[in-house]
Amino acid sequence: MKILVTGATGRIGSRLVAELLRHGHQVRALVIPADPLRARIEGPGVEIVEGQLTERDSLKPAVEGVDAVYHLGAHLPQGRTSDEIFATNVVGTYNLLETLVPHATRIKRFVLASTDNVYWNPNGALYLPVDEQHPRINDDPYGMSKILCEDMCWNYMRRCGLPVTIPRFGVTLACDELLDHTSIWADKLYLPGFLNLLKSRPSLSPEEQETVENLGDLDPRDPTLVIAYDPQGKAATEMVNDPRNLAEGLLLLLEKEVAVGNVFHLMAGHPFAHDELLKYISKVTGWPYVEVTVSKVVHWELSIAKARAVLGYNPARDVFQMIDEAWARKTELERPA
């Protein structure tokens, strides 16, 4: 098949491109002009078309003659305004869907990348583990944008016969990002990001205020891990997925006809305790950790039972294997020639 991938140069998109090529598909990648990550996907079997989701006319060459579409292109919330998120995620998805209308009857699959953020609000989940039937109760601009995109896609499926399937992703990080104190998840792991996040809160508990005062003088250049416990001594429960797991799951959505009209969680296989992960990173790297008390920690667990049973999704790489791989790569790169 000839398959269009938007967001093709991202952490997930680039792995999906590689997986599609490995299975003999041709890939057409929609890439923004001057994309600095373009080299990730350049090579045999990949046709690059420059365009932007916010410019509908630029999408016409991208959709001509393709058999399926993976729509991964979107703005994440980090560093983006509500207007930017709405323009790219919502209007951009609308532009792509409208461009596809003349081709809808021959498209074999339209895959919209969505997120577990559709379920999230400050009060947490209504029940754990969260499954695909959990109400979408999000209260932030990013989650709202994805809820709107999901509903738009179902509308085009009903109206135009576009064969839509929607995977929802959880936190997905490349291995190296777990050992990077500047990554998008750094405020969960490393002291500078953690303190910045704490300081941004409108009010702090006495324990949190003490943490800011006691740890603020530590040198942020030294890798220092942070383990946060609630007042009862419980650490957060988290899930982190490897983008290669996701790429393999996304391919199943193309191969399984039962995927059409369905939502699936393509996430990590199991949750982990936050303190268990941080202590493991410390053991592997030798980096020190500090333990602090905060007013509340998050417990976030999502079920992949439906994707396992219906698609055969089986995420083989867990977060501890990701740490091992990242550290091996880091030490190899830093080894003297």
C-alpha positions as CSV (number, residue, x, y, z in Angstrom):
1,M,0.0,0.0,0.0
2,K,0.9,3.6,-0.4
3,I,0.4,5.2,3.0
4,L,0.3,8.9,4.0
5,V,1.8,9.6,7.5
6,T,1.4,13.1,9.0
7,G,3.7,13.9,11.9
8,A,6.1,11.5,10.2
9,T,9.3,13.0,11.7
10,G,8.2,12.8,15.4
11,R,9.2,10.2,18.0
12,I,6.2,8.0,17.0
13,G,5.9,8.9,13.3
14,S,9.5,8.1,12.5
15,R,9.2,4.7,14.1
16,L,5.9,4.1,12.3
17,V,7.6,5.0,8.9
18,A,10.3,2.4,9.6
19,E,7.8,-0.2,10.6
20,L,5.7,0.4,7.4
21,L,8.8,0.1,5.2
22,R,9.8,-3.1,7.0
23,H,6.4,-4.6,6.0
24,G,6.8,-3.6,2.4
25,H,4.6,-0.5,2.2
26,Q,5.4,2.7,0.4
27,V,5.3,5.8,2.6
28,R,4.4,9.3,1.7
29,A,5.4,11.7,4.6
30,L,3.8,15.1,5.1
31,V,6.6,17.3,6.4
32,I,6.5,20.9,7.2
33,P,9.0,23.1,5.2
34,A,12.4,23.2,6.8
35,D,11.6,20.5,9.3
36,P,14.9,20.0,11.2
37,L,14.0,16.3,11.8
38,R,13.5,15.5,8.2
39,A,16.6,13.4,8.0
40,R,15.0,10.8,10.4
41,I,12.9,9.5,7.6
42,E,14.7,10.3,4.3
43,G,15.6,7.2,2.4
44,P,14.3,4.6,-0.1
45,G,10.6,4.0,0.0
46,V,9.8,7.4,1.5
47,E,8.3,10.1,-0.6
48,I,8.4,13.5,1.2
49,V,5.7,16.0,0.4
50,E,6.0,19.5,2.1
51,G,2.8,21.0,3.5
52,Q,1.1,22.1,6.6
53,L,-2.1,21.0,8.2
54,T,-3.2,24.6,8.6
55,E,-3.0,25.2,4.8
56,R,-5.5,23.0,3.1
57,D,-4.3,23.5,-0.4
58,S,-0.9,22.1,0.6
59,L,-2.6,18.8,1.6
60,K,-4.0,18.0,-1.9
61,P,-0.7,16.5,-3.3
62,A,-0.3,14.5,-0.1
63,V,-3.5,12.6,-0.3
64,E,-3.5,11.9,-4.1
65,G,-3.3,8.2,-4.7
66,V,-2.8,7.0,-1.2
67,D,-4.5,3.9,0.2
68,A,-4.4,4.7,3.9
69,V,-3.7,7.6,6.2
70,Y,-2.0,7.7,9.6
71,H,-2.8,11.2,11.1
72,L,-0.2,11.7,13.8
73,G,0.5,15.4,13.1
74,A,-0.5,17.6,16.1
75,H,0.8,20.0,18.6
76,L,1.5,18.6,22.1
77,P,0.7,21.1,24.9
78,Q,4.2,21.8,26.0
79,G,5.1,25.3,25.0
80,R,2.0,25.9,22.9
81,T,-0.8,28.4,23.3
82,S,-4.5,27.3,23.1
83,D,-4.8,29.1,19.8
84,E,-1.8,27.1,18.3
85,I,-3.2,23.8,19.6
86,F,-6.7,24.5,18.2
87,A,-5.4,25.7,14.8
88,T,-3.1,22.7,14.2
89,N,-5.0,19.9,15.9
90,V,-8.6,20.8,15.3
91,V,-8.6,23.0,12.1
92,G,-5.7,20.9,10.7
93,T,-7.6,17.7,11.2
94,Y,-10.7,19.2,9.6
95,N,-8.6,20.4,6.6
96,L,-7.2,16.9,6.2
97,L,-10.6,15.3,6.4
98,E,-12.1,17.7,3.9
99,T,-9.2,17.1,1.5
100,L,-9.9,13.3,1.8
101,V,-13.6,13.5,1.0
102,P,-13.2,12.9,-2.8
103,H,-11.1,9.9,-2.0
104,A,-13.0,8.5,1.0
105,T,-14.5,5.4,-0.8
106,R,-11.1,4.0,-1.8
107,I,-9.2,4.8,1.5
108,K,-8.8,1.5,3.3
109,R,-8.0,3.1,6.7
110,F,-7.9,6.5,8.4
111,V,-6.1,6.3,11.7
112,L,-6.4,9.3,14.1
113,A,-3.8,9.4,16.8
114,S,-5.6,10.4,20.1
115,T,-4.5,10.4,23.7
116,D,-5.3,9.3,27.2
117,N,-5.5,13.0,28.0
118,V,-9.1,12.9,26.8
119,Y,-9.9,11.3,30.2
120,W,-7.8,13.5,32.4
121,N,-8.8,16.3,34.8
122,P,-7.3,17.4,38.1
123,N,-9.6,15.0,40.0
124,G,-8.1,12.0,38.2
125,A,-9.9,9.0,36.8
126,L,-13.4,7.9,37.8
127,Y,-12.0,4.3,38.0
128,L,-8.8,2.4,37.4
129,P,-7.7,0.9,35.2
130,V,-9.1,3.3,32.7
131,D,-10.6,1.5,29.6
132,E,-11.9,2.9,26.3
133,Q,-15.4,3.3,27.8
134,H,-14.3,5.8,30.5
135,P,-16.0,9.2,30.0
136,R,-14.0,11.8,28.3
137,I,-13.9,14.5,31.0
138,N,-10.8,16.5,30.1
139,D,-10.6,20.1,31.1
140,D,-7.5,21.5,29.2
141,P,-7.1,22.8,25.6
142,Y,-5.0,19.8,24.4
143,G,-7.5,17.2,25.6
144,M,-10.4,19.3,24.2
145,S,-8.7,19.4,20.8
146,K,-8.4,15.6,20.7
147,I,-12.0,15.1,21.8
148,L,-13.1,17.4,19.0
149,C,-10.9,15.6,16.5
150,E,-12.3,12.2,17.5
151,D,-15.8,13.4,17.1
152,M,-15.1,14.9,13.7
153,C,-13.6,11.7,12.4
154,W,-16.7,9.7,13.5
155,N,-18.8,12.3,11.6
156,Y,-16.8,11.8,8.4
157,M,-17.1,8.0,8.8
158,R,-20.9,8.3,9.0
159,R,-21.2,10.9,6.3
160,C,-18.6,9.8,3.8
161,G,-17.8,6.2,4.6
162,L,-14.2,7.0,5.7
163,P,-13.0,3.8,7.5
164,V,-11.8,5.4,10.8
165,T,-10.0,3.8,13.7
166,I,-8.8,5.7,16.7
167,P,-5.8,4.6,18.9
168,R,-5.3,6.5,22.1
169,F,-1.7,6.8,23.3
170,G,-0.4,7.3,26.8
171,V,3.0,8.9,27.7
172,T,5.4,7.8,24.9
173,L,9.1,8.5,25.1
174,A,12.2,7.5,23.2
175,C,14.6,5.6,25.4
176,D,17.1,8.5,25.5
177,E,14.5,10.9,26.7
178,L,14.2,9.0,30.0
179,L,17.9,10.0,30.8
180,D,17.5,13.6,29.5
181,H,16.8,16.2,32.2
182,T,15.5,18.6,29.5
183,S,12.9,16.2,28.0
184,I,9.2,16.6,28.2
185,W,8.9,14.3,31.1
186,A,11.9,15.7,33.0
187,D,9.7,17.4,35.7
188,K,8.7,13.8,36.7
189,L,12.2,12.6,37.2
190,Y,14.8,15.3,37.6
191,L,15.4,18.0,40.2
192,P,15.4,21.2,38.1
193,G,12.2,20.4,36.2
194,F,10.5,19.1,39.4
195,L,11.3,22.2,41.3
196,N,10.1,24.4,38.4
197,L,6.8,22.5,38.3
198,L,6.4,22.8,42.1
199,K,7.1,26.5,42.0
200,S,4.5,27.1,39.3
201,R,1.6,25.8,41.5
202,P,-0.7,28.5,43.0
203,S,-0.2,27.2,46.5
204,L,2.2,24.8,48.2
205,S,1.7,22.5,51.2
206,P,4.2,23.0,54.1
207,E,6.1,19.9,52.9
208,E,6.3,21.3,49.4
209,Q,7.5,24.7,50.6
210,E,10.2,22.9,52.6
211,T,11.2,20.9,49.6
212,V,11.6,24.1,47.5
213,E,13.7,25.7,50.3
214,N,15.9,22.7,51.0
215,L,16.6,21.6,47.4
216,G,16.7,24.9,45.6
217,D,20.5,25.2,46.3
218,L,21.5,21.9,44.8
219,D,23.5,22.3,41.6
220,P,21.0,21.7,38.7
221,R,23.9,20.6,36.5
222,D,24.3,17.4,38.5
223,P,21.8,14.7,37.5
224,T,19.7,14.4,40.6
225,L,16.6,12.3,40.6
226,V,13.5,13.1,42.6
227,I,11.1,10.6,44.2
228,A,7.9,12.1,45.4
229,Y,5.6,10.5,48.0
230,D,2.2,11.6,49.2
231,P,1.7,12.2,53.0
232,Q,0.8,8.5,53.4
233,G,4.1,7.5,51.9
234,K,2.7,6.3,48.5
235,A,4.5,7.0,45.2
236,A,2.7,7.7,42.0
237,T,1.7,5.0,39.6
238,E,2.7,5.7,36.0
239,M,2.8,4.2,32.5
240,V,5.4,5.0,29.8
241,N,5.5,3.4,26.4
242,D,8.3,2.8,23.9
243,P,7.4,4.3,20.5
244,R,8.5,1.1,18.8
245,N,5.7,-0.7,20.7
246,L,3.3,1.8,19.3
247,A,4.5,1.5,15.8
248,E,3.9,-2.2,15.9
249,G,0.4,-1.6,17.3
250,L,-0.4,1.0,14.7
251,L,0.4,-1.5,11.9
252,L,-2.2,-3.9,13.4
253,L,-4.9,-1.2,12.9
254,L,-4.2,-1.4,9.2
255,E,-4.2,-5.2,9.0
256,K,-7.2,-5.9,11.2
257,E,-10.6,-5.1,9.6
258,V,-12.2,-5.2,13.0
259,A,-10.3,-2.0,13.9
260,V,-12.7,0.1,11.8
261,G,-15.1,2.0,13.9
262,N,-13.3,1.2,17.1
263,V,-11.1,2.9,19.7
264,F,-8.1,1.2,21.2
265,H,-5.5,1.9,23.9
266,L,-2.1,1.4,22.4
267,M,-0.1,1.9,25.6
268,A,2.5,0.3,27.8
269,G,1.9,-3.2,28.9
270,H,1.9,-2.5,32.6
271,P,2.0,0.4,35.1
272,F,4.9,0.9,37.4
273,A,5.5,2.6,40.7
274,H,7.3,5.9,40.3
275,D,9.8,5.2,43.1
276,E,10.6,1.8,41.6
277,L,11.6,3.4,38.3
278,L,13.6,6.2,39.9
279,K,15.5,3.8,42.1
280,Y,16.2,1.6,39.1
281,I,17.6,4.6,37.1
282,S,19.8,5.5,40.1
283,K,21.1,1.9,40.3
284,V,21.9,1.8,36.5
285,T,23.4,5.2,36.2
286,G,24.8,5.9,39.7
287,W,23.0,9.2,39.9
288,P,21.7,10.1,43.3
289,Y,18.1,10.6,44.3
290,V,16.3,12.6,46.9
291,E,12.9,11.7,48.5
292,V,10.3,14.4,49.1
293,T,6.7,14.7,50.3
294,V,4.1,16.4,48.2
295,S,0.4,17.0,48.8
296,K,-0.8,14.6,46.2
297,V,0.6,12.1,43.7
298,V,-1.1,10.7,40.5
299,H,-2.2,7.1,40.1
300,W,-2.7,6.5,36.4
301,E,-3.3,3.1,35.0
302,L,-4.9,2.3,31.6
303,S,-6.1,-1.1,30.3
304,I,-4.9,-2.5,27.0
305,A,-7.1,-5.6,27.4
306,K,-9.2,-4.7,24.3
307,A,-6.2,-4.1,22.1
308,R,-4.6,-7.4,23.3
309,A,-7.8,-9.4,22.7
310,V,-9.0,-7.8,19.4
311,L,-5.8,-6.8,17.7
312,G,-3.2,-9.0,19.2
313,Y,-1.3,-6.0,20.5
314,N,1.6,-7.1,22.7
315,P,4.0,-4.3,23.8
316,A,7.2,-6.2,24.3
317,R,9.5,-3.4,25.6
318,D,9.0,-2.1,29.2
319,V,10.3,1.1,30.8
320,F,13.1,-0.8,32.6
321,Q,14.4,-2.2,29.4
322,M,14.2,1.3,27.9
323,I,16.5,2.5,30.7
324,D,19.0,-0.3,30.1
325,E,19.1,0.5,26.4
326,A,19.4,4.3,26.9
327,W,22.2,3.9,29.4
328,A,24.1,1.4,27.1
329,R,23.8,3.9,24.2
330,K,24.9,6.8,26.4
331,T,28.0,5.1,27.8
332,E,28.9,3.8,24.3
333,L,28.7,7.4,22.9
334,E,30.8,8.8,25.8
335,R,33.5,6.1,25.6
336,P,36.8,7.5,24.4
337,A,37.7,6.6,20.9
